Amino acid sequence: MSENKKSESIRAGLKTGQIYFGDPKERCGCLIWNLSKGGALIEVASDGPFPQKLRLISAALEVDKLCYVISHEGRKISLKFAP
């Protein structure tokens, strides 16, 4: 894969965002490590439990996506964007 294509498919984020669990009051801040067309890797302040379905929002990265948790290791969560 060419370097140009690779940079288009995965963007380094290191931007802040919010994850929402349903009710707008049920949310927490996150750091978005990387972002692709299919998903994202985020880090949250606590390691504990998160629902399998949530919404990721980041004004800085122009993201507002419904997501599914693919894996959760410590404070890092891998997300897949819903179709």
C-alpha positions in Angstrom: 0.0 0.0 0.0 1.4 3.4 -0.9 2.1 5.9 1.9 -0.5 8.3 0.5 -3.3 5.6 0.6 -2.3 4.6 4.1 -2.6 8.2 5.4 -6.0 8.4 3.8 -7.3 5.2 5.5 -6.0 6.0 9.0 -5.7 9.4 10.5 -3.8 10.0 13.7 -6.3 11.7 16.0 -4.9 12.7 19.3 -8.0 14.9 19.7 -10.6 15.0 22.3 -14.1 13.7 22.0 -17.1 12.4 23.9 -18.8 9.0 24.0 -22.5 8.8 24.8 -24.2 5.8 26.2 -27.8 6.6 25.4 -29.1 9.3 27.7 -27.3 12.6 26.8 -26.3 12.8 30.5 -24.6 9.5 30.3 -21.3 10.4 28.7 -17.6 10.7 29.3 -14.6 12.4 27.6 -12.1 10.5 25.5 -8.9 10.8 23.6 -9.1 9.6 20.0 -5.8 8.0 19.1 -6.6 7.2 15.5 -9.6 7.2 13.2 -10.4 5.4 9.9 -13.4 5.0 7.7 -14.4 1.9 9.6 -13.6 2.8 13.2 -11.5 4.4 15.9 -9.2 3.7 18.8 -10.0 5.8 21.8 -8.8 6.1 25.4 -11.0 6.9 28.4 -10.2 8.0 32.0 -11.5 4.8 33.6 -11.4 1.2 32.6 -14.7 0.2 33.5 -17.6 -1.1 32.1 -18.9 0.3 28.8 -21.9 -0.8 26.8 -21.3 -2.6 23.5 -23.1 0.2 21.6 -22.3 3.9 21.9 -21.9 7.2 20.0 -18.6 8.9 19.4 -18.6 12.7 18.8 -15.6 14.9 18.1 -16.0 18.4 16.7 -12.3 18.7 16.1 -12.3 15.6 13.8 -15.8 16.2 12.5 -17.1 12.8 13.8 -20.5 11.9 15.0 -20.9 8.1 14.6 -22.8 5.3 16.2 -20.2 2.6 17.2 -19.8 -0.9 18.4 -17.1 -1.9 20.9 -14.8 -4.4 19.3 -12.3 -4.8 22.1 -11.7 -3.1 25.4 -8.3 -3.4 27.1 -7.7 -1.3 30.2 -8.6 2.3 29.2 -8.3 1.7 25.4 -11.3 0.8 23.4 -11.4 -0.2 19.7 -14.6 0.8 18.0 -16.2 -0.2 14.7 -18.6 2.4 13.1 -22.1 1.2 12.5 -23.2 1.0 8.8 
